[in-house]
Protein backbone atom coordinates (compact mmCIF):
# COMPACT_ATOMS: atom_id res chain seq x y z
CA UNK A 1 0.00 0.00 0.00
CA UNK A 2 1.14 3.56 -0.65
CA UNK A 3 1.28 5.91 2.31
CA UNK A 4 -0.98 8.89 1.58
CA UNK A 5 0.28 11.05 4.43
CA UNK A 6 3.48 11.61 6.33
CA UNK A 7 3.54 9.46 9.49
CA UNK A 8 4.34 11.22 12.75
CA UNK A 9 7.81 11.09 14.21
CA UNK A 10 8.90 7.91 15.99
CA UNK A 11 8.12 9.35 19.40
CA UNK A 12 4.49 9.99 18.49
CA UNK A 13 2.98 7.14 20.57
CA UNK A 14 4.83 8.21 23.71
CA UNK A 15 3.80 11.85 23.44
CA UNK A 16 0.34 11.03 22.21
CA UNK A 17 -0.30 8.74 25.16
CA UNK A 18 0.13 11.67 27.51
CA UNK A 19 -2.62 13.66 25.83
CA UNK A 20 -6.35 13.35 26.31
CA UNK A 21 -7.91 11.56 23.30
CA UNK A 22 -9.82 14.01 21.15
CA UNK A 23 -12.48 11.38 20.63
CA UNK A 24 -13.58 11.87 24.22
CA UNK A 25 -13.54 15.67 24.09
CA UNK A 26 -15.49 15.88 20.84
CA UNK A 27 -18.24 13.46 21.85
CA UNK A 28 -21.52 14.22 23.57
CA UNK A 29 -23.97 11.98 25.39
CA UNK A 30 -27.56 11.96 24.21
CA UNK A 31 -30.46 10.50 26.20
CA UNK A 32 -33.45 9.28 24.22
CA UNK A 33 -36.53 7.05 24.43
CA UNK A 34 -38.65 5.86 27.31
CA UNK A 35 -35.85 3.63 28.50
CA UNK A 36 -33.55 6.64 28.69
CA UNK A 37 -31.29 5.34 25.95
CA UNK A 38 -28.03 7.23 25.82
CA UNK A 39 -25.28 7.12 23.24
CA UNK A 40 -22.05 8.86 22.33
CA UNK A 41 -22.25 10.81 19.07
CA UNK A 42 -19.68 12.81 17.20
CA UNK A 43 -20.50 16.48 16.79
CA UNK A 44 -18.75 16.47 13.43
CA UNK A 45 -20.37 13.26 12.19
CA UNK A 46 -21.35 13.37 8.54
CA UNK A 47 -23.06 10.92 6.22
CA UNK A 48 -20.64 9.05 3.95
CA UNK A 49 -21.20 6.44 1.26
CA UNK A 50 -19.80 2.92 1.57
CA UNK A 51 -17.22 3.84 -1.05
CA UNK A 52 -16.11 6.84 0.98
CA UNK A 53 -15.88 4.72 4.12
CA UNK A 54 -13.76 2.07 2.40
CA UNK A 55 -11.52 4.81 1.06
CA UNK A 56 -11.08 6.15 4.59
CA UNK A 57 -10.15 2.70 5.88
CA UNK A 58 -7.57 2.35 3.08
CA UNK A 59 -6.01 5.72 3.90
CA UNK A 60 -5.92 4.77 7.57
CA UNK A 61 -4.32 1.39 6.85
CA UNK A 62 -1.60 3.04 4.74
CA UNK A 63 -0.93 5.58 7.48
CA UNK A 64 -0.70 2.94 10.21
CA UNK A 65 1.52 0.77 8.01
CA UNK A 66 3.95 3.66 7.59
CA UNK A 67 3.90 4.32 11.32
CA UNK A 68 4.65 0.68 12.14
CA UNK A 69 7.58 0.73 9.71
CA UNK A 70 9.05 3.82 11.38
CA UNK A 71 8.66 2.32 14.86
CA UNK A 72 9.89 -1.11 13.71
CA UNK A 73 6.76 -2.94 14.86
CA UNK A 74 5.44 -6.02 13.08
CA UNK A 75 1.70 -6.38 12.62
CA UNK A 76 -0.93 -7.46 10.14
CA UNK A 77 -3.35 -4.69 9.18
CA UNK A 78 -6.99 -5.39 8.36
CA UNK A 79 -9.18 -2.67 6.88
CA UNK A 80 -12.96 -2.90 6.83
CA UNK A 81 -16.24 -1.06 7.24
CA UNK A 82 -18.53 -2.11 10.08
CA UNK A 83 -21.74 -0.59 11.44
CA UNK A 84 -21.40 2.37 9.10
CA UNK A 85 -17.88 3.38 10.09
CA UNK A 86 -14.38 2.65 8.76
CA UNK A 87 -12.20 0.39 10.89
CA UNK A 88 -8.56 -0.67 10.98
CA UNK A 89 -7.35 -3.55 13.12
CA UNK A 90 -3.68 -4.21 13.82
CA UNK A 91 -2.91 -7.78 14.84
CA UNK A 92 0.44 -9.07 16.02
CA UNK A 93 2.74 -9.78 18.94
CA UNK A 94 4.35 -7.25 21.27
CA UNK A 95 1.91 -4.46 20.40
CA UNK A 96 1.12 -3.45 23.99
CA UNK A 97 3.19 -0.23 23.77
CA UNK A 98 0.81 0.90 21.02
CA UNK A 99 -2.17 0.28 23.30
CA UNK A 100 -0.93 2.08 26.40
CA UNK A 101 -2.49 2.28 29.83
CA UNK A 102 -6.25 1.73 29.52
CA UNK A 103 -5.96 2.28 25.78
CA UNK A 104 -4.64 5.85 26.02
CA UNK A 105 -2.07 5.35 23.26
CA UNK A 106 -4.40 3.61 20.83
CA UNK A 107 -6.94 6.40 21.36
CA UNK A 108 -4.27 9.00 20.55
CA UNK A 109 -3.12 7.03 17.50
CA UNK A 110 -6.73 6.86 16.38
CA UNK A 111 -6.96 10.65 16.45
CA UNK A 112 -3.71 11.02 14.50
CA UNK A 113 -5.05 8.61 11.89
CA UNK A 114 -8.33 10.52 11.67
CA UNK A 115 -6.31 13.66 11.01
CA UNK A 116 -4.46 11.86 8.22
CA UNK A 117 -7.81 10.94 6.68
CA UNK A 118 -9.00 14.52 6.98
CA UNK A 119 -5.86 15.83 5.27
CA UNK A 120 -6.34 13.36 2.42
CA UNK A 121 -10.10 13.77 1.92
CA UNK A 122 -11.10 17.06 3.51
CA UNK A 123 -13.82 15.25 5.44
CA UNK A 124 -13.95 14.28 9.14
CA UNK A 125 -13.84 10.57 9.92
CA UNK A 126 -15.31 8.29 12.57
CA UNK A 127 -12.53 5.76 12.06
CA UNK A 128 -12.21 3.13 14.79
CA UNK A 129 -8.68 1.84 15.35
CA UNK A 130 -7.98 -1.32 17.32
CA UNK A 131 -4.57 -2.71 18.22
CA UNK A 132 -3.94 -6.22 19.46
CA UNK A 133 -7.64 -6.85 20.07
CA UNK A 134 -7.69 -4.31 22.90
CA UNK A 135 -11.14 -2.90 22.17
CA UNK A 136 -12.81 -6.31 21.96
CA UNK A 137 -11.27 -7.35 25.27
CA UNK A 138 -12.12 -4.05 26.95
CA UNK A 139 -15.70 -4.23 25.65
CA UNK A 140 -16.17 -7.58 27.45
CA UNK A 141 -14.71 -6.17 30.67
CA UNK A 142 -17.01 -3.15 30.53
CA UNK A 143 -19.99 -5.41 29.90
CA UNK A 144 -19.31 -7.06 33.25
CA UNK A 145 -18.93 -3.65 34.92
CA UNK A 146 -22.25 -2.50 33.47
CA UNK A 147 -24.13 -5.63 34.54
CA UNK A 148 -22.70 -5.38 38.05
CA UNK A 149 -23.89 -1.77 38.29
CA UNK A 150 -27.35 -2.80 37.10
CA UNK A 151 -27.55 -5.50 39.78
CA UNK A 152 -26.67 -2.96 42.48
CA UNK A 153 -29.30 -0.51 41.23
CA UNK A 154 -31.99 -3.19 41.17
CA UNK A 155 -31.00 -4.47 44.61
CA UNK A 156 -30.64 -1.16 46.45
CA UNK A 157 -32.59 1.27 44.28
CA UNK A 158 -29.82 3.87 44.44
CA UNK A 159 -27.91 5.31 41.46
CA UNK A 160 -24.44 3.87 40.83
CA UNK A 161 -21.68 6.17 39.60
CA UNK A 162 -18.89 4.49 37.67
CA UNK A 163 -15.29 5.63 37.37
CA UNK A 164 -14.35 8.17 34.67
CA UNK A 165 -14.17 6.61 31.22
CA UNK A 166 -13.28 7.49 27.66
CA UNK A 167 -16.00 8.01 25.05
CA UNK A 168 -15.42 4.49 23.70
CA UNK A 169 -15.74 2.98 27.17
CA UNK A 170 -18.88 4.94 27.98
CA UNK A 171 -20.48 3.83 24.72
CA UNK A 172 -19.81 0.19 25.63
CA UNK A 173 -21.47 0.61 29.03
CA UNK A 174 -24.45 2.51 27.60
CA UNK A 175 -25.07 -0.26 25.06
CA UNK A 176 -25.23 -2.92 27.78
CA UNK A 177 -27.36 -0.93 30.24
CA UNK A 178 -29.83 0.21 27.59
CA UNK A 179 -30.49 -3.41 26.62
CA UNK A 180 -31.75 -4.18 30.15
CA UNK A 181 -35.26 -3.20 31.19
CA UNK A 182 -35.90 -1.18 34.32
CA UNK A 183 -32.64 0.77 34.29
CA UNK A 184 -31.10 3.63 32.36
CA UNK A 185 -27.70 5.26 32.02
CA UNK A 186 -26.51 8.79 31.47
CA UNK A 187 -23.17 10.57 31.45
CA UNK A 188 -22.21 13.45 33.69
CA UNK A 189 -19.21 15.69 34.20
CA UNK A 190 -16.60 16.98 31.78
CA UNK A 191 -13.52 15.37 30.26
CA UNK A 192 -11.33 13.81 31.48
CA UNK A 193 -13.58 13.09 34.47
CA UNK A 194 -16.77 12.33 32.54
CA UNK A 195 -18.48 9.24 33.94
CA UNK A 196 -21.64 7.16 33.67
CA UNK A 197 -24.44 7.06 36.22
CA UNK A 198 -26.70 3.99 36.20
CA UNK A 199 -30.10 4.45 37.81
CA UNK A 200 -33.60 3.00 37.86
CA UNK A 201 -35.63 3.95 34.79
CA UNK A 202 -38.10 6.81 35.20
RODO-964676 format. One line per 4 residues: number of its first residue (from 0); for each residue x, y, z of N, C-alpha, C, O, CB. Coordinates in steps of 0.001 Angstrom, whole numbers, plus 500000, padded with zeros to 6 digits. Glycine has a CB too. Layout:
BEGIN
NUM> X:Y:Z:X:Y:Z:X:Y:Z:X:Y:Z:X:Y:Z; ...
This chain:
BEGIN
0> 500840:498799:500000:500000:500000:500000:500872:501247:500000:501981:501227:500533:499052:500008:501220; 500389:502316:499416:501144:503557:499346:500684:504499:500427:499489:504770:500549:501001:504211:497974; 501618:505005:501219:501277:505907:502308:500794:507225:501735:501503:507852:500948:502481:506126:503245; 499590:507659:502119:499016:508888:501579:499292:510089:502442:498905:511200:502079:497545:508735:501404
4> 499950:509912:503578:500283:511045:504432:501582:510755:505134:502017:509606:505198:499162:511335:505451; 502202:511780:505657:503480:511608:506331:503263:511152:507745:502649:511880:508525:504287:512895:506310; 503745:509957:508122:503541:509465:509486:504209:510379:510481:505172:511065:510139:504077:508042:509639; 503715:510407:511721:504338:511224:512749:505704:510688:513102:506056:509564:512744:503465:511288:513987
8> 506473:511500:513810:507811:511088:514212:507740:509868:515094:506674:509528:515606:508534:512217:514933; 508885:509193:515279:508899:507915:515985:508457:508028:517418:508047:507030:518010:510260:507321:515940; 508524:509225:518006:508119:509347:519399:506657:509692:519536:506205:510043:520626:508949:510384:520093; 505896:509598:518440:504486:509990:518493:503689:509216:519512:502939:509838:520265:503860:509819:517155
12> 503799:507853:519594:502984:507141:520568:503242:507582:521986:502304:507697:522774:503221:505678:520457; 504521:507839:522342:504831:508214:523713:504223:509554:524057:503641:509712:525130:506330:508251:523930; 504351:510536:523150:503797:511846:523444:502298:511845:523331:501608:512537:524080:504379:512883:522528; 501787:511062:522387:500339:511029:522211:499665:510412:523401:498559:510812:523765:499966:510271:520960
16> 500318:509427:524029:499703:508744:525161:499478:509682:526314:498597:509445:527139:500552:507584:525606; 500263:510757:526394:500133:511675:527510:499012:512660:527310:498658:513390:528235:501414:512407:527728; 498438:512699:526105:497384:513657:525827:496029:513016:525999:495899:511792:525967:497525:514222:524427; 495015:513850:526183:493653:513348:526305:493106:513086:524930:493139:513991:524096:492754:514336:527070
20> 492592:511877:524630:492090:511562:523298:491018:512533:522880:490090:512823:523636:491555:510149:523247; 491155:513044:521641:490179:514010:521150:488823:513383:520967:487803:514073:520963:490641:514613:519849; 488810:512046:520812:487525:511375:520635:486626:511633:521823:485417:511806:521669:487719:509872:520436; 487225:511659:523032:486421:511873:524220:485943:513305:524309:484808:513558:524713:487203:511511:525458
24> 486818:514270:523925:486462:515666:524089:485506:516151:523030:484852:517176:523219:487684:516508:524076; 485404:515430:521898:484514:515884:520839:483233:515078:520786:482480:515179:519818:485213:515814:519510; 482968:514268:521823:481761:513460:521850:480781:514026:522856:481184:514676:523821:482087:512002:522181; 479498:513784:522639:478476:514223:523573:477561:513063:523847:477404:512178:523006:477690:515433:523031
28> 476947:513056:525031:476033:511984:525395:474610:512444:525162:474242:513551:525555:476235:511551:526861; 473809:511610:524531:472436:511963:524212:471503:510943:524836:471665:509742:524617:472222:512044:522685; 470532:511400:525608:469544:510504:526197:468307:510516:525329:467879:511581:524882:469202:510912:527654; 467715:509343:525076:466546:509277:524221:465704:508084:524582:466204:507099:525125:466946:509220:522761
32> 464382:508173:524271:463475:507048:524431:462992:506883:525845:463548:507460:526779:464133:505796:523989; 461933:506079:526001:461345:505863:527313:462305:505160:528235:462251:505350:529450:460071:505071:527198; 463187:504349:527679:464150:503626:528500:465352:504483:528828:466296:504015:529464:464596:502360:527802; 465326:505746:528398:466445:506636:528695:467692:506252:527947:468795:506380:528477:466728:506647:530166
36> 467542:505777:526712:468706:505341:525946:469664:506495:525778:469260:507628:525513:468291:504783:524575; 470946:506193:525935:471972:507226:525824:473105:506708:524985:473498:505548:525110:472481:507665:527207; 473638:507561:524124:474719:507116:523245:475673:508247:522976:475308:509420:523042:474168:506573:521932; 476928:507876:522664:477945:508858:522332:477850:509158:520839:477820:508234:520026:479371:508349:522718
40> 477803:510437:520469:477752:510805:519065:478795:511857:518787:479096:512687:519645:476359:511306:518673; 479339:511827:517607:480320:512811:517204:479616:514069:516738:478666:514001:515957:481230:512258:516105; 480078:515220:517214:479498:516476:516786:479741:516711:515300:478926:517325:514612:480066:517626:517605; 480881:516212:514817:481250:516471:513434:480843:515344:512493:481275:515306:511341:482730:516698:513337
44> 480013:514427:512982:479635:513259:512188:478937:513679:510904:478075:514557:510928:478730:512330:512999; 479289:513076:509808:478650:513366:508541:478338:512064:507832:478977:511041:508082:479536:514269:507666; 477349:512105:506942:476942:510918:506219:477940:510654:505102:478287:511563:504348:475510:511072:505659; 478400:509417:504993:479356:509054:503951:478890:507770:503289:478290:506911:503934:480791:508891:504532
48> 479171:507643:501990:478800:506437:501263:479742:505302:501641:480799:505524:502231:478827:506682:499737; 479337:504070:501288:480199:502924:501570:481549:503076:500879:482585:502705:501431:479522:501622:501126; 481527:503626:499663:482782:503839:498950:483690:504802:499684:484899:504586:499767:482512:504353:497557; 483106:505873:500219:483891:506840:500983:484472:506193:502239:485622:506441:502602:483025:508054:501362
52> 483669:505366:502893:484122:504721:504125:485265:503749:503848:486233:503694:504605:482958:503987:504802; 485152:502977:502756:486238:502070:502398:487501:502851:502055:488608:502435:502396:485828:501179:501217; 487330:503973:501384:488480:504814:501059:489154:505314:502336:490382:505348:502420:488048:506004:500180; 488360:505698:503318:488919:506150:504593:489698:505032:505283:490770:505266:505840:487804:506658:505513
56> 489153:503821:505241:489853:502699:505881:491166:502394:505158:492143:502002:505796:488956:501442:505902; 491197:502570:503840:492427:502351:503078:493484:503393:503436:494654:503062:503629:492136:502391:501570; 493061:504648:503523:493992:505717:503903:494548:505450:505297:495744:505602:505545:493293:507102:503855; 493659:505050:506200:494078:504767:507575:495065:503606:507621:496062:503662:508340:492859:504456:508451
60> 494787:502556:506856:495675:501393:506847:497059:501771:506327:498070:501327:506871:495077:500266:505989; 497108:502591:505274:498396:503040:504744:499158:503864:505779:500369:503715:505941:498190:503863:503465; 498438:504725:506468:499065:505581:507478:499639:504740:508620:500776:504946:509042:498048:506601:508028; 498845:503797:509109:499301:502941:510205:500468:502067:509766:501396:501833:510539:498151:502065:510716
64> 500424:501582:508525:501524:500768:508014:502828:501566:508014:503876:501050:508403:501205:500264:506593; 502760:502818:507581:503947:503660:507593:504452:503915:508999:505659:503951:509241:503659:504970:506913; 503523:504090:509925:503898:504316:511317:504584:503089:511907:505588:503213:512607:502668:504681:512148; 504045:501909:511628:504651:500676:512135:506057:500488:511574:506952:500022:512279:503777:499463:511783
68> 506251:500849:510313:507580:500732:509709:508579:501641:510419:509705:501232:510703:507524:501076:508211; 508165:502871:510702:509050:503823:511379:509423:503321:512771:510575:503430:513192:508380:505205:511478; 508438:502771:513481:508660:502324:514856:509220:500907:514933:509525:500414:516019:507370:502397:515632; 509355:500252:513776:509888:498891:513707:509021:497906:514487:509527:497074:515240:511317:498859:514240
72> 507703:498014:514292:506760:497056:514860:506220:496181:513738:505983:496653:512626:505600:497778:515609; 506030:494899:514042:505437:493983:513076:503966:493776:513412:503608:493556:514569:506193:492628:513060; 503124:493848:512399:501703:493620:512621:500957:493498:511309:501298:494155:510326:501108:494739:513455; 499942:492660:511299:499066:492541:510140:497952:493573:510267:497396:493765:511349:498482:491099:510016
76> 497632:494230:509168:496646:495306:509183:495423:494893:508377:495527:494572:507193:497248:496614:508623; 494275:494903:509022:493010:494605:508358:492194:495885:508259:492054:496616:509239:492220:493501:509119; 491660:496152:507082:490823:497332:506876:489420:496877:506497:489259:495968:505682:491421:498266:505777; 488416:497498:507078:487039:497098:506828:486095:498235:507173:486499:499267:507709:486681:495840:507632
80> 484829:498019:506853:483763:498940:507237:482744:498137:508025:482271:497101:507558:483106:499637:505985; 482404:498608:509217:481467:497892:510075:480555:498885:510770:481006:499905:511290:482213:497026:511109; 479260:498572:510773:478265:499415:511442:478345:500861:510965:478171:501793:511750:478454:499357:512957; 478608:501038:509677:478603:502369:509105:479803:503226:509434:479731:504452:509341:477410:503060:509535
84> 480921:502599:509823:482120:503381:510088:483355:502610:509644:483376:501382:509723:482216:503739:511580; 484393:503319:509175:485621:502645:508759:486381:502127:509972:486360:502738:511040:486509:503594:507941; 487051:500993:509793:487803:500389:510887:489141:499875:510381:489263:499439:509236:487000:499248:511537; 490136:499931:511245:491438:499329:510980:491842:498549:512219:491817:499073:513333:492516:500411:510610
88> 492214:497295:512015:492648:496446:513118:494089:496021:512879:494435:495541:511800:491724:495206:513267; 494924:496203:513893:496325:495792:513820:496496:494568:514710:496223:494616:515909:497293:496954:514255; 496949:493481:514115:497089:492218:514838:498550:491791:514816:499203:491835:513774:496183:491113:514220; 499056:491380:515969:500440:490929:516023:500906:490784:517455:500151:491032:518395:501346:491892:515273
92> 502153:490382:517613:502742:490215:518939:503445:491496:519376:503835:492321:518550:503727:489034:518947; 503598:491643:520675:504351:492750:521267:503833:494121:520825:504614:495021:520519:505816:492623:520906; 502518:494263:520797:501913:495539:520400:501416:496359:521592:500845:497434:521408:500762:495286:519450; 501629:495862:522805:501118:496546:523989:501556:498010:524081:500754:498848:524493:501565:495812:525222
96> 502809:498356:523710:503189:499773:523768:502307:500672:522907:502187:501866:523179:504624:499931:523339; 501691:500106:521872:500807:500898:521019:499385:500961:521566:498533:501663:521022:500791:500326:519615; 499139:500228:522635:497834:500280:523304:497887:501279:524454:497017:502141:524579:497420:498874:523824; 498914:501156:525290:499071:502080:526405:498169:501739:527574:497376:500799:527516:498797:503483:525952
100> 498303:502517:528632:497509:502284:529833:496045:502602:529556:495699:503718:529172:498033:503133:531010; 495195:501602:529758:493754:501731:529517:493453:502278:528123:492480:503005:527924:493126:502636:530571; 494304:501916:527164:494042:502282:525777:494355:503719:525418:493928:504195:524367:492641:502020:525469; 495098:504428:526275:495364:505845:526018:496144:506053:524722:495870:506990:523972:496135:506454:527185
104> 497118:505176:524459:497933:505354:523258:497154:505024:521996:497258:505741:521001:499179:504488:523333; 496375:503950:522024:495604:503605:520827:494556:504678:520539:494240:504933:519377:494928:502228:520995; 494014:505307:521577:493064:506403:521364:493762:507586:520691:493210:508206:519782:492429:506845:522707; 494981:507892:521146:495728:508998:520553:496122:508683:519111:496046:509549:518239:496979:509305:521387
108> 496541:507441:518861:496877:507032:517497:495647:507096:516591:495750:507435:515413:497466:505610:517491; 494506:506771:517146:493267:506857:516376:493016:508291:515926:492614:508523:514786:492077:506343:517206; 493251:509251:516814:493041:510651:516452:494045:511110:515399:493687:511853:514485:493140:511540:517691; 495298:510674:515521:496293:511017:514504:495893:510454:513139:496062:511110:512111:497680:510489:514911
112> 495363:509236:513146:494949:508610:511893:493738:509318:511309:493637:509469:510091:494638:507128:512110; 492821:509752:512157:491673:510522:511675:492128:511829:511028:491557:512270:510031:490697:510813:512829; 493159:512442:511604:493695:513664:511013:494309:513382:509645:494185:514192:508726:494739:514296:511943; 494972:512235:509511:495541:511856:508219:494440:511692:507176:494600:512097:506024:496352:510554:508348
116> 493331:511098:507585:492191:510940:506677:491631:512304:506287:491301:512540:505125:491089:510076:507330; 491530:513188:507256:490996:514525:506977:491896:515279:506002:491409:515960:505100:490842:515326:508282; 493216:515156:506187:494143:515826:505271:494004:515287:503853:494136:516031:502882:495584:515658:505755; 493737:513987:503743:493660:513361:502420:492317:513579:501734:492254:513632:500506:493925:511885:502540
120> 491242:513705:502510:489900:513766:501920:489181:515087:502148:488256:515428:501411:489065:512661:502470; 489602:515833:503168:488903:517064:503508:487631:516835:504296:486875:517773:504548:488583:517819:502268; 487388:515585:504690:486179:515251:505439:486548:514618:506780:487515:513859:506853:485278:514297:504623; 485792:514918:507846:486046:514276:509142:485724:512795:509072:484928:512365:508238:485220:514946:510256
124> 486339:512020:509943:486157:510568:509917:485818:510049:511303:486267:510585:512316:487418:509872:509386; 485013:508988:511324:484691:508295:512568:485470:506981:512655:485004:506014:513258:483169:508029:512665; 486640:506956:512059:487472:505755:512061:487611:505171:513464:487792:505898:514441:488850:506069:511489; 487523:503844:513542:487786:503134:514787:489048:502305:514594:489106:501446:513715:486571:502234:515204
128> 490052:502566:515417:491322:501842:515351:491432:500893:516532:491204:501283:517677:492518:502823:515330; 491783:499646:516247:492017:498676:517316:493405:498083:517134:493846:497836:516012:490927:497555:517316; 494079:497862:518238:495429:497292:518219:495475:496097:519156:495133:496202:520334:496494:498353:518625; 495901:494967:518625:496063:493779:519455:494785:493282:520105:494836:492616:521139:497056:494053:520508
132> 493631:493597:519512:492357:493149:520066:491960:493841:521356:491109:493347:522095:492407:491691:520302; 492585:495003:521633:492312:495692:522896:490840:496048:523061:490258:495809:524119:493147:496949:522990; 490238:496617:522024:488863:497098:522172:487885:495955:522422:486965:496093:523227:488441:497874:520929; 488075:494835:521745:487185:493692:521957:487293:493184:523390:486286:492870:524023:487513:492560:520967
136> 488519:493107:523896:488730:492654:525275:488136:493639:526269:487472:493244:527228:490225:492465:525556; 488378:494918:526036:487875:495948:526947:486353:495993:526926:485723:496240:527954:488450:497322:526576; 485759:495756:525757:484298:495765:525652:483686:494680:526544:482657:494904:527180:483861:495560:524182; 484321:493505:526588:483833:492423:527446:483959:492806:528919:483051:492553:529711:484608:491119:527165
140> 485084:493413:529282:485288:493834:530670:484239:494857:531090:483692:494785:532190:486697:494420:530853; 483967:495801:530208:482994:496846:530527:481575:496295:530581:480727:496824:531299:483074:497971:529504; 481316:495234:529823:480014:494587:529905:479769:494049:531301:478668:494167:531839:479907:493461:528880; 480808:493455:531888:480693:492936:533251:480506:494075:534248:479728:493952:535195:481935:492108:533620
144> 481216:495183:534038:481073:496352:534916:479645:496887:534851:479047:497208:535878:482080:497464:534522; 479108:496978:533648:477753:497501:533465:476716:496600:534128:475808:497090:534801:477439:497650:531976; 476844:495293:533943:475868:494370:534538:475948:494378:536057:474928:494240:536733:476089:492950:534016; 477140:494536:536593:477298:494619:538046:476617:495875:538593:475978:495835:539645:478792:494615:538426
148> 476759:496985:537872:476110:498227:538294:474592:498085:538250:473892:498571:539139:476558:499399:537405; 474090:497422:537221:472647:497203:537099:472129:496378:538275:471075:496686:538832:472315:496499:535766; 472860:495338:538652:472449:494503:539778:472367:495318:541066:471441:495143:541857:473421:493333:539957; 473338:496208:541274:473329:497042:542476:472143:497992:542477:471513:498203:543514:474630:497832:542586
152> 471837:498566:541319:470699:499485:541226:469399:498749:541520:468550:499255:542253:470638:500139:539829; 469243:497569:540959:468010:496809:541174:467897:496315:542615:466793:496188:543146:467947:495624:540213; 469027:496038:543242:469004:495529:544614:468762:496630:545636:467995:496448:546582:470305:494824:544927; 469418:497777:545444:469355:498841:546451:468505:500034:546029:468100:500832:546875:470742:499315:546767
156> 468230:500166:544744:467407:501271:544275:468115:502606:544192:467489:503619:543882:466246:501410:545150; 469411:502623:544463:470176:503866:544436:471028:503940:543162:471481:502913:542656:471071:503977:545693; 471245:505163:542644:472094:505310:541455:473522:504832:541735:474012:504941:542859:472111:506778:540987; 474168:504315:540724:475559:503868:540827:476398:504699:539870:476131:504741:538669:475696:502339:540511
160> 477415:505360:540413:478322:506167:539596:479593:505380:539329:480255:504916:540257:478651:507515:540291; 479924:505234:538063:481111:504490:537672:482318:505419:537587:482175:506641:537621:480884:503782:536330; 483490:504838:537477:484712:505626:537374:484745:506373:536043:484061:505973:535101:485955:504724:537518; 485528:507452:535947:485646:508174:534674:486096:507250:533548:486938:506374:533745:486628:509341:534814
164> 485526:507460:532370:485827:506609:531219:485973:507450:529963:485522:508593:529898:484732:505548:531025; 486614:506854:528969:486717:507490:527657:485379:507369:526938:484488:506651:527390:487857:506850:526812; 485242:508071:525820:484000:508007:525048:483723:506580:524579:482582:506121:524627:484069:508957:523839; 484754:505885:524132:484582:504495:523701:484073:503628:524847:483157:502826:524662:485906:503931:523163
168> 484660:503785:526021:484258:502978:527171:482833:503295:527599:482063:502392:527928:485214:503203:528337; 482483:504569:527594:481116:504943:527976:480100:504361:527004:479038:503890:527410:480971:506471:528034; 480431:504395:525723:479522:503832:524718:479290:502347:524976:478163:501868:524849:480087:504042:523296; 480336:501619:525335:480194:500189:525626:479248:499959:526797:478406:499062:526749:481563:499565:525927
172> 479381:500762:527846:478525:500614:529027:477088:500987:528696:476158:500274:529071:479044:501483:530189; 476899:502105:527992:475546:502513:527604:474838:501403:526829:473666:501121:527078:475595:503797:526759; 475542:500779:525898:474928:499744:525065:474407:498586:525912:473325:498059:525652:475935:499226:524033; 475177:498191:526927:474767:497075:527783:473594:497477:528668:472607:496747:528758:475945:496598:528650
176> 473692:498625:529318:472637:499068:530239:471323:499284:529498:470261:498900:529987:473055:500365:530956; 471393:499891:528329:470172:500212:527590:469458:498982:527043:468309:499069:526609:470496:501141:526456; 470135:497839:527064:469507:496593:526616:468794:495875:527760:468189:494823:527549:470553:495669:525997; 468862:496438:528973:468254:495822:530153:467074:496672:530611:467217:497879:530801:469294:495662:531301
180> 465929:496059:530785:464736:496800:531186:464822:497228:532648:465443:496558:533474:463479:495953:530957; 464190:498348:532944:464097:498821:534318:465228:499713:534771:465197:500227:535889:464023:497676:535214; 466232:499912:533926:467362:500774:534285:467703:501679:533112:467305:501428:531975:468599:499931:534699; 468442:502727:533408:468896:503632:532365:470268:504170:532746:470676:504093:533905:467884:504791:532148
184> 470971:504709:531768:472301:505259:532024:472405:506636:531400:471759:506934:530395:473405:504327:531473; 473225:507464:532010:473491:508788:531469:474902:509181:531875:475452:508650:532840:472442:509836:531972; 475478:510108:531137:476828:510571:531450:476773:511931:532118:475891:512741:531832:477693:510636:530182; 477716:512172:533006:477786:513450:533695:479240:513872:533827:480151:513048:533749:477112:513370:535081
188> 479444:515175:534029:480793:515685:534199:481427:516077:532879:480817:515954:531817:481648:514663:534890; 482657:516549:532962:483405:516978:531779:484695:516178:531683:485187:515645:532677:483707:518502:531831; 485236:516103:530470:486481:515374:530262:487618:516028:531049:487645:517254:531155:486828:515316:528761; 488542:515269:531597:488666:513812:531481:487967:513052:532604:488235:511869:532811:490119:513430:531457
192> 487076:513721:533328:486415:513091:534472:484969:512707:534173:484195:512442:535093:486457:514020:535667; 484603:512675:532902:483234:512329:532537:482978:510863:532865:483799:509996:532565:482972:512609:531034; 481827:510594:533486:481523:509242:533945:480061:508904:533688:479261:509773:533339:481850:509092:535437; 479726:507639:533866:478360:507158:533669:477681:506969:535019:478292:506516:535987:478350:505835:532868
196> 476402:507329:535057:475560:507060:536217:474471:506093:535770:473757:506351:534801:474945:508387:536814; 474352:504982:536481:473303:503994:536199:472244:504142:537275:472559:504153:538465:473876:502522:536158; 470987:504255:536861:469896:504450:537809:468651:503716:537333:468580:503252:536195:469597:505949:537997; 467666:503619:538234:466396:503005:537860:465717:503865:536805:465802:505092:536847:465476:502823:539097
200> 465043:503220:535862:464368:503950:534793:463226:504777:535359:462570:504370:536318:463846:502984:533718; 462992:505937:534764:461902:506813:535199:460552:506188:534877:459513:506780:535169:462019:508195:534536
